[in-house]
C-alpha cells in the first residue's frame, strides 16, 4: 500500500507515469513529490513506488 495525496491505495510496483495516467493528469502540468523529494519529470517512467511510500501530486492552476 502507498499513500497518494493522503489516500491509501494498492499501487506498489506502479510507476509515477502509470499513477498519473490513472489519475487523469497525463499531459497536465504537475509536480510530483515522493517521500518528501521532488521527482524530475524525466524520471517519472523509471520511478516505481514501493510499499509504504508517500506520493503527493500537485496540479498547477492558472488564475489572476
N, CA and C of each residue as an Amber inpcrd file, in Angstrom:
protein
   192
   0.8460000  -1.1830000   0.0000000   0.0000000   0.0000000   0.0000000
   0.8900000   1.2440000   0.0000000   0.4540000   2.2280000  -0.7480000
   1.1460000   3.5140000  -0.7840000   0.1130000   4.6010000  -0.5030000
   0.5890000   5.7470000  -0.0400000  -0.3010000   6.8680000   0.2270000
  -0.1070000   7.8900000  -0.8910000  -1.1900000   8.1790000  -1.6190000
  -1.1530000   9.1470000  -2.7100000  -2.1550000  10.2480000  -2.3930000
  -1.6340000  11.4590000  -2.2380000  -2.4710000  12.6120000  -1.8670000
  -3.3470000  12.2960000  -0.6600000  -2.7470000  11.6170000   0.3160000
  -3.4340000  11.3250000   1.5700000  -4.3160000  10.0940000   1.5700000
  -4.4230000   9.4010000   0.4510000  -5.2860000   8.2190000   0.3450000
  -4.4530000   6.9580000   0.1910000  -4.7310000   5.9400000   0.9960000
  -4.0250000   4.6680000   0.8810000  -4.5590000   3.8880000  -0.3120000
  -3.6430000   3.5060000  -1.2160000  -4.0250000   2.7730000  -2.4200000
  -3.0780000   1.6100000  -2.6420000  -3.5560000   0.5940000  -3.3130000
  -2.7460000  -0.5800000  -3.6330000  -2.0420000  -0.3320000  -4.9710000
  -1.0200000   0.5190000  -4.9580000  -0.3160000   0.9130000  -6.1730000
   1.1830000   0.6160000  -6.1000000   1.6090000  -0.1710000  -5.1170000
   3.0270000  -0.5370000  -5.0410000   3.4100000  -1.2690000  -6.3150000
   4.5620000  -0.9230000  -6.8740000   5.0300000  -1.5370000  -8.1090000
   4.6700000  -0.7380000  -9.3490000   3.7980000   0.2520000  -9.2030000
   3.4170000   1.1040000 -10.3410000   4.4230000   2.2410000 -10.4910000
   4.5890000   2.6880000 -11.7250000   5.4680000   3.8410000 -11.9640000
   4.6820000   5.1280000 -11.7370000   5.4040000   6.2150000 -11.5730000
   4.7630000   7.5230000 -11.4360000   3.9260000   7.8030000 -12.6810000
   4.4380000   7.4730000 -13.8570000   3.6960000   7.6690000 -15.1020000
   2.3690000   6.9230000 -15.0620000   2.3720000   5.6680000 -14.6120000
   1.1430000   4.8730000 -14.5190000   0.1340000   5.5330000 -13.5800000
   0.6030000   5.9950000 -12.4560000  -0.2880000   6.5920000 -11.4680000
  -0.8890000   7.8870000 -11.9990000  -0.0790000   8.7160000 -12.6500000
  -0.6000000   9.9570000 -13.2230000  -1.6580000   9.6590000 -14.2830000
  -1.4420000   8.6270000 -15.0750000  -2.4380000   8.2300000 -16.0830000
  -3.7350000   7.7940000 -15.4030000  -3.6230000   7.0000000 -14.3330000
  -4.8020000   6.5510000 -13.5900000  -5.5750000   7.7310000 -12.9940000
  -4.8350000   8.7710000 -12.6150000  -5.4400000   9.9600000 -12.0110000
  -6.0270000  10.9000000 -13.0650000  -5.7310000  10.6410000 -14.3380000
  -6.2220000  11.5080000 -15.4020000  -5.4340000  12.7970000 -15.5360000
  -4.1970000  12.7910000 -15.0800000  -3.3790000  14.0060000 -15.1320000
  -2.2960000  13.9440000 -16.2020000  -2.3180000  12.9180000 -17.0410000
  -1.3250000  12.8150000 -18.1110000  -1.4200000  14.0480000 -19.0000000
  -0.2870000  14.6390000 -19.3050000  -0.2450000  15.8060000 -20.1650000
  -0.4920000  17.1190000 -19.4490000  -0.9220000  17.0690000 -18.2030000
  -1.1310000  18.2910000 -17.4340000   0.1570000  18.6810000 -16.7280000
   0.2440000  19.9470000 -16.3840000   1.4050000  20.4200000 -15.6260000
   1.2150000  20.0300000 -14.1640000   2.0820000  19.1510000 -13.6900000
   2.0130000  18.6920000 -12.3060000   3.4110000  18.6660000 -11.7030000
   3.4420000  18.6730000 -10.3980000   4.6740000  18.4310000  -9.6540000
   4.4310000  17.1820000  -8.8290000   5.4360000  16.3030000  -8.7710000
   5.3060000  15.0530000  -8.0240000   6.3780000  15.0160000  -6.9440000
   5.9250000  14.7550000  -5.7300000   6.8290000  14.5970000  -4.5910000
   6.6910000  13.1600000  -4.1060000   7.8070000  12.4700000  -3.9710000
   7.8080000  11.0980000  -3.4810000   8.6960000  11.0370000  -2.2550000
   8.0950000  10.7040000  -1.1320000   8.8320000  10.6290000   0.1420000
   9.6050000  11.9130000   0.4090000   8.9100000  13.0530000   0.2100000
   9.4150000  14.3960000   0.5030000  10.5300000  14.8640000  -0.4250000
  10.6890000  14.2280000  -1.5940000  11.6560000  14.6580000  -2.6020000
  10.9280000  14.8250000  -3.9360000  11.2420000  15.9070000  -4.6480000
  10.6400000  16.1520000  -5.9530000  11.1810000  15.1350000  -6.9590000
  10.2930000  14.5610000  -7.7560000  10.6910000  13.6200000  -8.8070000
  10.7750000  14.4000000 -10.1180000  11.9460000  14.4400000 -10.7600000
  12.0520000  15.1220000 -12.0510000  11.1770000  14.4290000 -13.0960000
  10.5740000  15.2190000 -13.9760000   9.6610000  14.6760000 -14.9860000
  10.3420000  13.5930000 -15.8190000  11.6220000  13.7400000 -16.1030000
  12.3580000  12.7580000 -16.9140000  12.4550000  11.3980000 -16.2260000
  12.1810000  11.3500000 -14.9130000  12.2920000  10.1010000 -14.1520000
  10.9390000   9.4660000 -13.8230000   9.8430000  10.0470000 -14.2980000
   8.5090000   9.5200000 -13.9710000   8.3590000   8.0580000 -14.3860000
   8.7990000   7.7210000 -15.6030000   8.5810000   6.3500000 -16.0890000
   9.5230000   5.3400000 -15.4530000  10.6210000   5.8060000 -14.8610000
  11.5810000   4.8810000 -14.2480000  11.5170000   4.8890000 -12.7170000
  10.5630000   5.6280000 -12.1610000  10.3920000   5.6910000 -10.7060000
   9.1810000   4.8590000 -10.3270000   9.4190000   3.8040000  -9.5590000
   8.3630000   2.8770000  -9.1490000   8.1220000   2.9960000  -7.6550000
   6.8640000   2.9730000  -7.2600000   6.5140000   3.0790000  -5.8520000
   6.6680000   1.7430000  -5.1520000   7.0640000   1.8280000  -3.8770000
   7.2200000   0.6480000  -3.0230000   6.2520000   0.7650000  -1.8580000
   5.9520000  -0.3800000  -1.2330000   5.0900000  -0.3630000  -0.0540000
   5.5880000   0.6680000   0.9480000   4.6620000   1.4680000   1.4600000
   4.9810000   2.4510000   2.4750000   5.3670000   3.8160000   1.9200000
   5.5030000   3.9450000   0.5910000   5.8550000   5.2380000   0.0030000
   4.6970000   6.2220000   0.1520000   5.0500000   7.5020000   0.1560000
   4.0650000   8.5810000   0.1800000   4.3230000   9.4830000  -1.0160000
   3.2950000   9.6800000  -1.8230000   3.4170000  10.4950000  -3.0330000
   2.3670000  11.5940000  -3.0040000   2.7870000  12.7890000  -3.3520000
   1.8770000  13.9230000  -3.4690000   1.9470000  14.4380000  -4.8960000
   0.7930000  14.7010000  -5.4800000   0.7100000  15.2470000  -6.8330000
   0.0060000  16.5910000  -6.7320000   0.6610000  17.6270000  -7.2580000
   0.1000000  18.9760000  -7.2410000  -0.0850000  19.4340000  -8.6730000
  -1.3060000  19.8410000  -9.0000000  -1.6090000  20.3670000 -10.3440000
  -1.4780000  21.8800000 -10.3170000  -0.9080000  22.4300000 -11.3820000
  -0.7850000  23.8770000 -11.4940000  -2.0640000  24.4330000 -12.0980000
  -2.5930000  25.4790000 -11.4620000  -3.8250000  26.0990000 -11.9090000
  -3.5450000  27.5790000 -12.1270000  -3.8860000  28.0470000 -13.3100000
  -3.7010000  29.4620000 -13.6100000  -4.8410000  30.2840000 -13.0240000
  -4.5770000  31.5270000 -12.8510000  -5.6150000  32.4100000 -12.3150000
  -5.0790000  33.8210000 -12.1670000  -5.8960000  34.6510000 -11.6910000
  -5.4310000  36.0290000 -11.5860000  -6.0250000  36.7470000 -10.4710000
